[in-house]
């Protein structure tokens, strides 16, 4: 299987940035719930996360959609269902959404769209592994000690802390530190 063929059958992540009009957040969140529900009707849908604005200077939400293959993502992207929902964006968004498609964890690393050659998957895996070790080692025990001993709730709480830490703190720092090696 060629690398191009492999990319078409590997999981794919699409990040969508929405800049929401001040005071229209509830409309966006309602719309976001509806688009996520619509996605569940499509083959290969793996889930969505919505990251709320992290600073008070922008009202930018990031939606992360995952599908099991590029082909299944393309079916969703070309669907009438999605098209109808996308037309509603003008009511609560300052501008058209910005899209980025990534295979695996590529969205955390420099890319060709940023004028750089992306690192190999092996290097991405090493940096991701190194980034995950500390929070996975420390956070779950703290959660189970101070918040809950329920394993399911503890796992959800741990992931709720670790995921944003990885995306906003650890991976940006590690990719900056490891930049010479990643290139």
ABEGO torsion letter per residue (X at the ends): XBAAAAAAABBBBBBBBBBBBBGAAAAAAAAAAAAAAAAAABBGBAEBBBBBBABAABBBBBBBBBBABAAAAAAAAABAAAAAAAAAAAAABABBBBBBBBBEAAAABBBAAAGBBBBBAAAAAAAAAAAAAAAAAAAAAAAAAAABABAAAAAAAAAAAAAAAAAAAAAAAAAAAAAAAAX
